[in-house]
Amino acid sequence: MVARIDLHEEQMSVLKELEALLGAGQVLTGEAASPFLVDWRRRYQGQALAVVRPGSTEEVAAVVRLCNLHAVPVVPQGGNTGMCGGATPDESGRAVVLCLTRLNKVRAIDTDNDTMTVEAGCILQSLQEVARAAGRLFPLSLAAEGSCTIGGNLATNAGGTQVLRYGNTRELALGLEVVTAEGEIWHGLRGLRKDNTGYDLRDLFIGSEGTLGIITAATLKLYPLPVAQRTAMLALNTMEDAVTVLSRARAGFGASLTGFEVMAGPVLQAVVRLFPQQRLPFEGASAQSPWFALLELSDSESAEHAQERFESVLGAAIEDGLVTDAAIAENIAQSKAMWHLRESIPLAEAELGKSIKHDVSIPISLIAKFVQTTNAALQVKFPGIQNIVFGHLGDGNLHYNVARAPHQTEQDLLAMQYDVYGLVHDSVHAHSGSISAEHGVGQLKRDELTRYKSPLELKLMKQIKDALDPKGLMNPGKVLQS
């Protein structure tokens, strides 16, 4: 899919003005623009007047002012790793895709204040490495960290594997720099942990998916590097046991518990089947367990202290029959291998074929009941359908995905996707949950919001959108219905 070529005179004028602002090499059309017009899952394809690549906040502001003047929609895009089509333009061909990857500077690191100020196009993994080189930890970590950008993480309020200890991206941001819908620059890069001087604009823009303004830079929290880490993979019989072990780990480890992941047995077994170079750290019956958990402890005292606490909590869980087997990583390589198993689940899903993906959050106390009742309801309505369940149990976020039955084709699965969405999301709502935990809303879940949010919530959101983006040009068709 390429940008439209049947351009009107006004559109040609806009293109020329964009080239004058940024240089012709940073204004992409035709085949050069096509990679930016489809999401990485290839679920959504669109068209655009152009893809532009500004190199500074001032250039972003200039582009937005120009688009505002000519009523041209603006679709911000970072690493284009989103799951819900939030960075893909519609098919009208009217929008300008604003790619922010050239805004990739680390502006400042303040180790006394434990902050770093970075631009929106910085790759997440690069920021982790920059922080570590300064003797600090930037704890946001997720599967796409080698290609996603911090601007996209902020725009969707990304979660990841360490939310249990450090919170979502919102909790990691102290200040923002934002280009408004009119092309003004809000200089809000404050490194303050306390600032009660009015409405919190920072939290308004974080998670708004570019529908209210464009985040161009952020001041982020840093943390001391842990003295020692311990990682373990556990074999369990039930999700109920996993929830109980999580409760005990919280009590035993406190804030040192940085991650607690849960994975259905068939999911990890598929990983090692599809990727033979990987293997589960168990033999025999334990390798066929119905459920697995992966937990990590970060200790600020010593390796000995971490090991002692680890053995105490896990030993008691084994004695009480909650854990049927446990493998504790003895070195960094083993720890990485365990995390690699977890991070390979999306790759295994892709190898197995298309699936219907759900990113949901449930109160931890109700997760076991949700999984049991939803699995059963799906089997009644769609016999033989397969559940791919994994996620961040520590913060109640499950990736509850559904794959086709052995006798079905991918086309059969896609034909019933909206019925599956309805059943799963209704169950999420019945269990006091949310249909979007960390992937955002984008296009995928936009219309679903009207089923699960109250009319008053939607009214207030629309009023905020109208106040900050009166022309409706900022990433239209995302989050809220146009």
C-alpha positions in Angstrom: 0.0 0.0 0.0 1.5 3.3 -1.0 0.5 7.0 -0.5 -2.0 8.4 -2.9 -0.7 9.9 -6.1 -3.9 11.7 -7.3 -3.2 14.8 -5.3 -5.2 17.9 -5.3 -3.6 21.3 -5.7 -3.8 22.1 -2.0 -2.2 18.7 -1.0 0.6 19.4 -3.5 1.1 22.8 -1.8 1.3 21.1 1.6 3.9 18.6 0.4 6.0 21.5 -1.0 5.7 23.3 2.4 6.7 20.2 4.3 9.8 19.7 2.0 10.7 23.4 2.6 10.4 22.8 6.4 12.3 19.5 6.7 14.1 18.9 3.4 12.9 16.7 0.6 14.7 13.7 2.0 12.6 13.7 5.1 9.3 13.8 3.3 8.5 10.3 2.0 5.8 9.4 -0.5 5.1 6.5 -2.8 7.0 3.3 -2.1 9.3 5.0 0.3 6.3 5.7 2.6 4.8 2.2 2.4 6.6 0.6 5.3 5.1 3.2 7.6 1.5 2.6 6.4 1.0 -0.9 7.8 1.2 -2.1 11.4 3.7 -4.8 12.3 0.9 -7.4 12.7 -0.3 -6.5 9.2 -3.8 -6.2 10.5 -4.2 -2.5 9.5 -3.1 -0.8 6.3 -3.7 2.8 5.4 -2.7 5.6 3.1 -1.1 9.0 3.7 -0.3 12.2 2.0 3.3 11.7 3.2 5.4 10.3 6.0 7.6 13.0 7.5 10.7 12.6 9.7 11.4 15.7 11.7 14.7 15.9 13.5 13.8 18.2 16.5 10.9 19.3 18.6 10.8 22.6 16.8 10.4 20.8 13.5 7.6 18.7 15.0 5.9 21.9 16.1 6.3 23.4 12.6 4.8 20.4 10.9 1.9 20.4 13.3 1.3 24.1 12.8 1.3 23.6 9.0 -1.1 20.6 9.3 -3.4 22.6 11.6 -3.5 25.4 9.2 -4.6 23.2 6.3 -6.8 20.8 8.4 -4.5 17.8 7.7 -4.7 14.9 10.2 -1.5 13.9 12.0 -0.7 10.3 12.9 2.3 10.1 15.3 4.5 7.0 14.9 7.5 5.6 16.9 8.9 2.1 16.4 5.6 1.0 14.9 5.4 -2.0 17.2 1.9 -1.4 18.6 -0.6 -4.2 18.8 -3.8 -2.2 18.2 -3.3 -0.2 15.1 -2.8 3.1 17.0 0.0 4.3 14.7 -1.5 3.4 11.3 -3.4 6.0 9.2 -6.8 5.4 7.8 -7.4 4.8 4.0 -8.4 8.3 3.1 -4.8 9.3 2.2 -5.3 12.7 3.9 -3.1 12.3 6.9 0.6 13.0 7.5 2.4 10.2 9.4 4.8 11.9 11.8 7.7 9.5 12.4 9.6 10.5 15.5 12.6 8.1 15.3 15.1 10.9 14.4 14.4 12.5 17.8 16.8 10.0 19.5 19.0 12.1 21.8 19.6 11.5 25.5 19.6 15.1 26.6 20.8 14.7 30.2 21.4 12.2 32.9 21.3 13.4 36.6 22.5 10.6 38.9 22.0 12.8 42.0 18.3 13.3 41.1 18.1 9.8 39.6 16.6 11.0 36.3 17.4 11.1 32.6 15.8 13.4 30.0 15.4 11.7 26.6 13.7 12.3 23.3 10.7 10.4 22.1 12.5 8.4 19.3 15.0 6.7 21.6 14.9 2.9 21.5 13.9 1.5 24.8 16.8 -1.0 24.9 19.3 1.9 24.3 17.9 3.8 27.2 18.3 0.7 29.4 22.0 0.5 28.3 22.6 4.3 28.8 21.2 4.0 32.4 23.3 1.0 33.2 26.5 2.7 31.9 25.7 5.5 34.4 25.3 2.9 37.2 21.6 3.1 37.2 18.5 1.0 36.3 15.8 2.1 33.9 13.3 -0.7 34.7 10.8 -0.6 31.8 11.3 -3.9 30.0 9.1 -5.6 27.3 9.5 -8.0 24.4 9.7 -5.3 21.8 12.4 -3.3 23.7 14.9 -3.7 20.8 12.7 -1.7 18.4 10.0 0.2 20.3 10.5 3.8 21.2 10.0 5.6 24.6 7.5 7.9 22.9 5.3 5.0 22.0 5.8 3.5 25.4 4.5 6.8 27.0 1.7 7.2 24.4 0.3 3.7 25.3 1.4 3.7 29.0 3.3 0.5 28.4 3.7 -2.1 31.1 6.1 -5.0 30.7 7.6 -7.4 33.1 8.6 -5.2 36.0 5.3 -3.3 36.7 4.9 -5.2 40.0 7.9 -3.3 41.5 8.3 -0.1 39.4 4.9 0.5 37.9 3.7 1.3 34.3 5.5 3.9 32.1 3.3 6.6 33.7 4.9 5.9 37.1 8.4 6.2 35.5 7.8 9.7 34.0 8.3 12.9 35.9 7.9 15.4 33.2 7.1 15.8 29.5 7.7 18.0 26.5 4.6 18.0 24.3 3.7 19.6 21.0 0.0 20.6 21.2 -2.6 20.3 18.4 -2.0 23.9 17.5 1.8 23.4 17.3 2.8 25.0 20.5 5.5 23.4 22.7 4.7 22.7 26.3 8.0 22.6 28.2 7.2 20.4 31.1 10.5 18.5 31.6 10.5 18.8 35.3 12.5 16.3 37.4 10.3 16.8 40.4 8.7 14.0 42.4 6.3 16.5 44.1 4.6 19.3 42.1 1.0 20.1 43.1 0.5 23.3 41.1 -2.7 22.4 39.3 -4.0 19.8 37.0 -1.5 17.0 36.1 -1.1 17.5 32.4 1.7 14.9 32.3 -0.7 12.1 33.2 -3.3 13.4 30.7 -0.9 13.0 27.7 0.6 9.7 28.9 -1.7 6.9 27.6 -3.5 9.2 25.2 -2.0 7.5 22.1 -1.2 10.8 20.4 -4.9 11.9 20.3 -4.3 15.0 22.5 -0.8 16.0 21.5 2.6 14.6 20.6 5.1 13.7 23.3 8.6 14.7 22.0 10.7 14.2 25.2 10.4 13.0 28.8 12.2 13.1 32.1 12.3 9.6 33.4 13.0 8.0 36.8 16.2 6.0 37.4 16.9 3.5 40.2 20.0 2.1 41.8 21.2 -1.1 40.2 20.4 -4.1 42.3 23.2 -5.7 44.1 22.0 -9.2 43.3 19.2 -10.8 41.4 17.6 -14.3 41.6 15.4 -15.9 39.0 13.4 -19.1 39.3 10.9 -21.0 37.2 8.2 -22.9 39.0 6.0 -25.8 37.9 2.5 -25.7 39.3 -0.8 -27.6 39.0 -3.3 -24.7 38.9 -3.7 -21.0 38.4 -5.0 -20.9 42.0 -1.7 -22.2 43.2 0.1 -19.5 41.2 -2.0 -16.8 42.8 -1.2 -18.2 46.3 2.5 -18.4 45.6 2.4 -14.8 44.3 0.8 -13.7 47.6 3.5 -15.5 49.6 6.3 -14.0 47.4 4.9 -10.5 48.0 4.9 -11.1 51.7 8.3 -12.7 51.8 10.1 -10.4 49.3 8.3 -7.1 49.7 9.4 -4.5 47.2 12.3 -6.7 46.1 9.9 -8.9 44.0 10.4 -7.3 40.6 8.6 -9.8 38.4 6.1 -12.6 38.5 5.0 -14.1 35.2 2.6 -17.0 34.6 2.4 -19.2 31.6 0.1 -22.1 30.7 2.0 -25.3 30.3 1.0 -26.0 26.6 2.3 -22.5 25.7 5.8 -23.1 27.0 5.8 -26.6 25.7 5.0 -25.2 22.2 8.0 -22.8 22.6 10.5 -25.6 23.2 8.9 -27.7 20.4 9.2 -25.0 17.9 12.6 -23.7 19.0 14.6 -26.8 19.9 17.6 -24.8 20.9 15.6 -23.8 24.0 14.6 -26.1 26.7 12.6 -26.1 29.9 14.7 -26.4 33.1 12.7 -29.5 34.1 12.7 -33.1 33.3 9.9 -35.7 33.2 6.5 -34.9 34.5 7.5 -31.5 35.7 8.2 -30.5 32.1 4.5 -31.3 31.3 3.0 -29.2 34.1 -0.3 -27.5 33.5 1.2 -24.1 34.6 4.5 -22.4 35.0 5.6 -19.3 36.8 8.7 -17.2 36.4 9.7 -14.9 39.2 12.6 -12.5 39.9 13.9 -11.0 43.1 16.2 -7.9 43.0 18.1 -7.5 46.3 19.8 -4.4 47.6 21.9 -6.1 50.2 23.9 -9.1 48.9 23.7 -12.3 46.9 23.7 -14.4 50.0 20.7 -12.4 51.4 18.9 -12.8 48.1 19.5 -16.6 48.1 18.4 -17.0 51.7 15.1 -15.2 51.1 14.5 -17.1 47.9 15.1 -20.5 49.4 12.9 -19.7 52.4 9.8 -18.6 50.5 10.1 -21.2 47.7 11.0 -24.0 50.1 7.8 -23.4 52.1 5.7 -23.3 48.9 7.2 -26.7 47.8 6.6 -28.2 51.2 2.9 -27.1 51.2 2.4 -28.6 47.7 1.8 -25.3 45.9 4.9 -25.7 43.8 5.6 -29.2 42.3 9.1 -28.4 41.1 11.4 -25.3 41.1 14.5 -24.4 39.1 16.6 -21.6 40.4 19.0 -19.9 38.0 22.6 -20.3 39.2 24.1 -17.6 36.9 23.2 -14.8 34.5 23.1 -17.2 31.5 20.5 -19.4 33.1 18.5 -16.4 34.2 18.5 -15.1 30.6 17.5 -18.5 29.3 14.5 -18.6 31.5 13.4 -15.1 30.5 14.1 -16.0 26.8 11.5 -18.8 27.2 8.9 -16.3 28.3 9.8 -13.7 25.7 9.7 -16.4 22.9 5.9 -17.0 23.4 4.8 -14.3 20.9 7.3 -15.8 18.3 5.9 -19.2 18.9 2.4 -17.8 18.4 3.4 -16.4 15.1 4.8 -19.8 14.1 1.6 -21.5 15.1 -0.5 -19.2 12.9 -3.0 -16.4 13.5 -4.7 -16.0 16.9 -7.2 -13.7 18.5 -5.3 -11.6 21.0 -6.6 -10.1 24.2 -4.6 -7.8 26.5 -6.7 -7.7 29.7 -6.4 -6.9 33.4 -8.3 -8.6 36.1 -8.1 -8.2 39.9 -5.6 -10.8 41.0 -8.0 -12.4 43.3 -10.4 -13.2 40.4 -7.9 -14.3 37.8 -8.1 -18.0 38.4 -11.9 -17.8 38.3 -11.8 -15.7 35.1 -9.5 -18.2 33.3 -11.6 -21.2 34.4 -15.0 -19.8 33.4 -13.8 -18.1 30.2 -12.0 -21.3 29.0 -15.2 -23.3 29.7 -17.5 -20.8 27.9 -15.2 -20.7 24.8 -15.2 -24.5 24.6 -19.0 -24.6 24.8 -19.4 -22.1 22.0 -16.3 -23.0 19.9 -15.4 -26.7 20.6 -11.7 -27.5 20.3 -10.6 -23.9 20.3 -7.1 -23.5 22.0 -6.2 -21.1 24.7 -2.8 -19.4 24.8 -2.7 -17.8 28.3 0.3 -16.0 29.7 1.2 -12.7 31.2 2.1 -10.6 34.1 0.3 -12.2 37.1 2.0 -9.8 39.5 0.0 -6.9 38.2 -3.1 -8.8 37.0 -2.3 -8.4 33.3 -3.1 -11.5 31.2 -2.5 -12.0 27.5 -5.5 -14.3 27.0 -5.2 -15.3 23.3 -7.3 -17.8 21.4 -6.0 -20.1 18.6 -8.0 -22.2 16.1 -9.1 -25.7 16.8 -7.1 -28.4 15.0 -10.0 -28.9 12.5 -10.3 -25.2 11.7 -8.5 -23.0 9.1 -7.2 -19.5 9.9 -10.2 -18.2 7.9 -12.5 -20.1 10.2 -10.9 -18.4 13.2 -11.0 -14.9 11.7 -14.7 -15.4 10.8 -15.5 -15.8 14.5 -13.1 -13.3 15.9 -15.8 -10.7 16.9 -17.9 -13.4 18.7 -14.7 -14.4 20.5 -13.9 -10.8 21.4 -17.4 -10.3 22.7 -17.4 -13.4 24.9 -13.9 -12.8 26.3 -14.5 -9.1 26.9 -17.9 -9.7 28.5 -16.2 -12.1 30.9 -13.5 -9.6 31.6 -16.1 -7.0 32.4 -18.1 -9.5 34.6 -14.9 -10.1 36.6 -14.3 -6.3 37.2 -11.5 -6.1 34.7 -10.4 -3.9 31.8 -10.2 -4.9 28.1 -6.9 -3.0 27.6 -4.1 -3.4 30.1 -0.9 -2.3 28.4 -1.4 -2.4 24.6 -3.7 0.6 24.4 -6.9 1.0 22.5 -6.0 2.2 19.0 -8.4 1.1 16.3 -8.8 -2.4 17.5 -10.7 -1.7 20.7 -12.1 1.8 20.0 -15.7 0.7 19.3 -15.5 -1.8 22.2 -15.2 1.1 24.7 -18.8 2.0 24.2 -19.8 -1.4 25.6 -17.7 -1.3 28.8 -17.2 2.4 29.7 -20.1 4.4 31.2 -21.7 7.2 29.1 -20.3 9.7 31.6 -16.7 8.4 31.2 -17.0 8.6 27.4 -18.5 12.1 27.7 -15.7 13.4 29.8 -13.1 11.8 27.5 -14.7 13.5 24.5 -14.8 16.8 26.3 -11.0 16.6 27.0 -10.4 15.6 23.3 -12.5 18.5 22.0 -10.7 21.0 24.4 -7.2 20.0 23.4 -7.8 19.1 19.8 -10.8 21.1 18.6 -10.3 20.3 14.9 -10.0 16.6 15.6 -6.7 16.3 13.7 -4.6 14.4 16.3 -4.5 10.7 15.4 -8.2 10.7 14.4 -10.2 7.4 14.7 -8.1 6.1 17.6 -9.3 5.6 21.2 -12.5 7.5 20.6 -15.0 7.3 17.7 -14.8 10.2 15.4 
